[in-house]
Amino acid sequence: MNNYIEKNILPLVTKPITYLGNEVNAVHKTPDADMIRFAFAFPDTYEVGMSHLGMKILYGILNEQKDIWCERVFAPWVDMEEQLRIHNLPLYALESMTPLKDYDFVGFTLQYEMSFSNILNMLELGHITLLAKDRQEEEPFVMAGGPCAYNPEPLADFIDIFVIGEAEEVILEIMDAYRGFKKTDGNRTDFLKIAAKIEGVYVPSFYETTYDDATGIIIDFKPTVSEAPEKIKKQFITDLDAAYYPDKIVMSYTETVHDRISFEIFRGCGRGCRFCQAGMIYRPTRERSIPTIQEKIKALIEATGYDEISLSSLSSGDYSKIEALINTLVKEYDGEQVGLSLPSLRIDSLSIDMLEQIQKVRKTGLTLAPEAGSQRMRDVINKGVTEENLLDTVRTAFEKGWGHVKLYFMIGLPGETLEDVSGIAALGQKTVDEYYKIDREIRNKNLKVVLSAASFVPKAFTPFQWMGQNTQQEFKDKQNHLKSKIKDRKISFSYHDSSVSYLEAVFARGDRRLGAVLLKAHEKGCRFDGWGEYFDFEKWMEAFTEADIDPDFYALRTRDYDEILPWEFIDTGVRKDYLIAEHKKSLEALTTPFCREHCSNCGIMEFKEGWKCNDQNTVSV
């Protein structure tokens, strides 16, 4: 198949190099009957997937086992998909070009709800039966993990095994169980029962959900076999210094989205932003020591030749010894022109010294996330930073020669008003004003301020998991309002398609009934829904109609605290009563002192003269 593809297909597609494999540091093995074959599947393009750190870690871990060969497969772009279908050829993994159907495991990473349709497309292209219940004995076990697996239910019909939490240890437990299973005469169900007993493993076929006929909400969720636990406990690595980290990574022959060394300095976040799922599910905070970071980065630079290191985490500025780490790395690589970047700095943790140290090697754009345009909304989401923090930081950056600043915000946060939205434009203008306060001999010659406004999507395991999302029209009105408030030509504005955010909200808090919608959408040709040129909202709406499912039920509806949520069988270590308490605090932040003395139920932002409180979520004028 290799020669046929190279001669007859690759000349007809864009970026043929992304379908060939054979990159530097790619792993090649000679398979035998005892070898476990694992295809790590990223449900997006090669350029996106090759930037994913989790893939690099698991690729290395699995391939260190002599009897396991882990290979990579990515969602083929539409021109490659067309050629595979025309020639009736299966989707294959890069290292050996073996069809997906011939592996023992195909494991998907779930980074984004809008890639779910690509999973179905990749399975079909790989000649694997879509529905897990219909798979034959010789077909691969389809696995999935990653942040979207914290609500696995929308994909329950298609996935055999979910891994909940950090997979470095549990993936080897599953592989060890499979080694033993291969020596028996057991069937697929037998192995799934073995896997279900491993902590952190969820086998959806061993659970059943009961819904209320009148309301549609879940009234019962329970296991159907003794091997399946009632609660799935998330897995996490306790000691990052002792945890596996690759000393070499596969080097792409083409540019990827993040074409640099990405080194994870710590996991978790203790800040408690109420909108942030990652900050909740990746707890507790765990750090790598500076000597470990130095050692691993040195090995990666020697193995790859990259000249930029990204110190990654949820909030790199919160690393307990961040200034010492930066001083150490800058000193070590100053003469080699190796640049440092900190992609996830908090506004209040960015010191002048860090700015100066990073600039010594290479100046890059500065990205900060105020998240909301008003202090009231920042209090609602528990952001913990002020306008003064932001302006102090950008002022320092401009003094040190920065000229490009990107500010991330969200619109549609609970209780948000147009006045709060206007605050985003005002903050952008104040950022520009800070630039012009700097002496022209000192400041950068070119100024660019980018305001990026994502549409808020309530997520599982956050204090906002009970909240309804804004409607698409509300998002559009707020986007247009914000655009009208931006007057300075130095400010540019980008925002998300509200219909994409709507669907993201549906699947982020959906249940397994959405499997029927996914299947219908796949049949209509939906894929690459995160790419604007291929997203077709009308096809999705047709799929919901044909499946007799109302998407508003999942996206727009506010839930009661006592409702059984589709993901509640997962134990993340964050208690439900804590999330409820945080949600109530957010409501208190929305109300006036007058309201706080009363019920705080309605979330009224400004109690005006002549209004009457009805004590039951409403106000009479």
Secondary structure as GFF3:
##gff-version 3
##sequence-region A 1 621
A	DSSP	alpha_helix	2	8	.	.	.	ID=ss1
A	DSSP	three_ten_helix	10	12	.	.	.	ID=ss2
A	DSSP	three_ten_helix	16	19	.	.	.	ID=ss3
A	DSSP	beta_strand	36	42	.	.	.	ID=ss4
A	DSSP	alpha_helix	46	49	.	.	.	ID=ss5
A	DSSP	alpha_helix	53	63	.	.	.	ID=ss6
A	DSSP	beta_strand	68	74	.	.	.	ID=ss7
A	DSSP	alpha_helix	78	86	.	.	.	ID=ss8
A	DSSP	three_ten_helix	100	102	.	.	.	ID=ss9
A	DSSP	beta_strand	105	109	.	.	.	ID=ss10
A	DSSP	three_ten_helix	113	115	.	.	.	ID=ss11
A	DSSP	alpha_helix	116	125	.	.	.	ID=ss12
A	DSSP	three_ten_helix	132	134	.	.	.	ID=ss13
A	DSSP	beta_strand	141	145	.	.	.	ID=ss14
A	DSSP	three_ten_helix	147	150	.	.	.	ID=ss15
A	DSSP	three_ten_helix	153	155	.	.	.	ID=ss16
A	DSSP	beta_strand	161	163	.	.	.	ID=ss17
A	DSSP	alpha_helix	170	182	.	.	.	ID=ss18
A	DSSP	alpha_helix	188	196	.	.	.	ID=ss19
A	DSSP	beta_strand	201	202	.	.	.	ID=ss20
A	DSSP	three_ten_helix	204	206	.	.	.	ID=ss21
A	DSSP	beta_strand	207	211	.	.	.	ID=ss22
A	DSSP	beta_strand	218	223	.	.	.	ID=ss23
A	DSSP	beta_strand	232	233	.	.	.	ID=ss24
A	DSSP	beta_strand	261	264	.	.	.	ID=ss25
A	DSSP	beta_strand	266	267	.	.	.	ID=ss26
A	DSSP	alpha_helix	277	281	.	.	.	ID=ss27
A	DSSP	beta_strand	286	287	.	.	.	ID=ss28
A	DSSP	alpha_helix	290	304	.	.	.	ID=ss29
A	DSSP	beta_strand	308	312	.	.	.	ID=ss30
A	DSSP	three_ten_helix	316	318	.	.	.	ID=ss31
A	DSSP	alpha_helix	322	333	.	.	.	ID=ss32
A	DSSP	three_ten_helix	334	336	.	.	.	ID=ss33
A	DSSP	beta_strand	339	341	.	.	.	ID=ss34
A	DSSP	three_ten_helix	347	349	.	.	.	ID=ss35
A	DSSP	alpha_helix	352	361	.	.	.	ID=ss36
A	DSSP	beta_strand	366	371	.	.	.	ID=ss37
A	DSSP	alpha_helix	375	380	.	.	.	ID=ss38
A	DSSP	alpha_helix	387	399	.	.	.	ID=ss39
A	DSSP	beta_strand	404	411	.	.	.	ID=ss40
A	DSSP	alpha_helix	418	436	.	.	.	ID=ss41
A	DSSP	beta_strand	448	455	.	.	.	ID=ss42
A	DSSP	alpha_helix	472	485	.	.	.	ID=ss43
A	DSSP	beta_strand	491	495	.	.	.	ID=ss44
A	DSSP	alpha_helix	498	508	.	.	.	ID=ss45
A	DSSP	alpha_helix	514	523	.	.	.	ID=ss46
A	DSSP	alpha_helix	537	546	.	.	.	ID=ss47
A	DSSP	alpha_helix	552	555	.	.	.	ID=ss48
A	DSSP	beta_strand	570	571	.	.	.	ID=ss49
A	DSSP	alpha_helix	576	590	.	.	.	ID=ss50
A	DSSP	alpha_helix	593	596	.	.	.	ID=ss51
A	DSSP	beta_strand	612	613	.	.	.	ID=ss52
A	DSSP	beta_strand	619	620	.	.	.	ID=ss53
###
